[in-house]
């Protein structure tokens, strides 16, 4: 690639680290931004800074929040008997949008993928176990992971390793397209998958 002034190549490098963005797309984004008013760039820069400064991880469910403990974990009206295990924090908003779930969440932070270094130690498995050991109110653990190869492997691992804790373990009903991630499921399909969840 041709050499660009440092501010351009710095931002190209930053964008190229985003999922699904290669160097060419990154360069296209940067040139687009260069054509925008300086004020818009400042607004965007401020939004990025605030993201880093104000967003924390909830110490209970590990979602992103601006509070010490997230809104869902603090909500006394939620069902303390249900814990829904999701892959990423973004899955919580997908499940919330179905309006079919009223329990609490646990964000695993990934699925098992030994080739990419994702093992039980790199996802929040220990934290999930500790939570189940300390919160006796939890009766059912819904493994709401995507029906992908790694999601399935993770469900099998959790099914086996959480079994001794004596809780009901369920998974989403089939109906979600195989191999698809929860991220792209529509509300109705996901709502049905939740309603028809299966005992493991
Ligand atoms: Zn929380």
Boltz pocket constraint, residues with backbone or C-beta under 6 A from the ligand:
constraints:
  - pocket:
      binder: B
      contacts: [[A, 58], [A, 59], [A, 60], [A, 61], [A, 62], [A, 63], [A, 69], [A, 70], [A, 71], [A, 72], [A, 73]]
      max_distance: 6.0
